[in-house]
Amino acid sequence: MFSEVVQNEDGQDVKGVRLPIDVRLCDFDDVSYRVVIDAADLQLMKVSVAIPCWNTIEAFGGADARDAIYGKLVQATPEAGFDITLAVPLDALPAGETAQGLSDKIARLKTNIIGGAFNFHFQALLDGKTGAASKFNARPDTTVFLFPRADRVTVVFSLEFSDRVDAAIAKVFMQEFVDAKRRIAAAPPCTFGVNPPLELKEFGITEPTGNLGFISFAVLKSHLDSGRKGKVIDVLASFRNYLQYHLKCSKSYFHSRMRARCVAMLKILNRAKVEAQDGDKKEKKTMAGKTFIRAS
């Protein structure tokens, strides 16, 4: 696992040679990663992640999700500049883990950690408990509010878009979510509008804030039963990325349609050009009596 095929001095392929790496990358929502295999210890890979909202969600499900899902892989002291570091042994997988399963866990590191904030309130709902409302900034332009009640957890997303085109497309998508509830009886109750929901009074928000609006989902206990809690968490934790994905796809589709329309119009213009006939005279005279030849 995590090895390359290289060639020896005789030009023959040698499999299983592990090379040191140091890779840094960033996600759409300001989450950054670093993957390191040090030359001094090629049997250990370190995966670090920096999540801007970590300090907010750590005490409200973030730390619980980290310990429950990654357990002994969590390094006691994260690498400098990061919130969580996983120390993954490459030669001996943890007990009960497979290479594919461990790879999937690492790939879902951000989603699993942010999902812990939702699981914190969803599990309390299933256990018949209620707690205090909480919020965190999933992105600089998106704030998530969670309001636990005795029979439901209301999740509110406050959305902002600096680009007017993005805002117009996103508004259509939000209205489609509300309309879908009319066709899908089992879907969570959903509302969208520029006026903040009544629940936001707990955070002192009672008037429109000038953003795109607020979309809220009321997650009932029936939505979490029968092992469906994990799927609900995945959908909500990745909701803003889901929206961003469809915004980009929509804009790409619009641009492709516009390009196709321009090509079609150019073809029409080309067909409208007047073609010279064989009998047309190319020699012309001006009013002064001078003669000139018209180019074909």
ZICOR-V573673 format. One record per pair of residues at least 24 apart in sequence whose C-alpha atoms are under 6 Angstrom apart, sorted by the first residue. I is the first residue (numbers start at 1). J is the second residue. Records with the same first field share a line. If there is no record, write none. Layout:
I: J / J
//
This chain:
29: 139
43: 89 / 90
44: 88 / 89 / 90
45: 87 / 88
46: 86 / 87
47: 85 / 86
48: 84 / 85
49: 82 / 84
50: 82 / 83
53: 137
57: 117
60: 117
61: 116 / 117 / 120
62: 113 / 116 / 117
65: 113 / 116
115: 233 / 237
152: 219 / 220
153: 218 / 219
154: 217 / 218
155: 216 / 217
156: 215 / 216
157: 214 / 215
158: 214
159: 212 / 213
160: 211 / 212
188: 218 / 219
189: 217 / 218
190: 216 / 217
191: 215 / 216
//
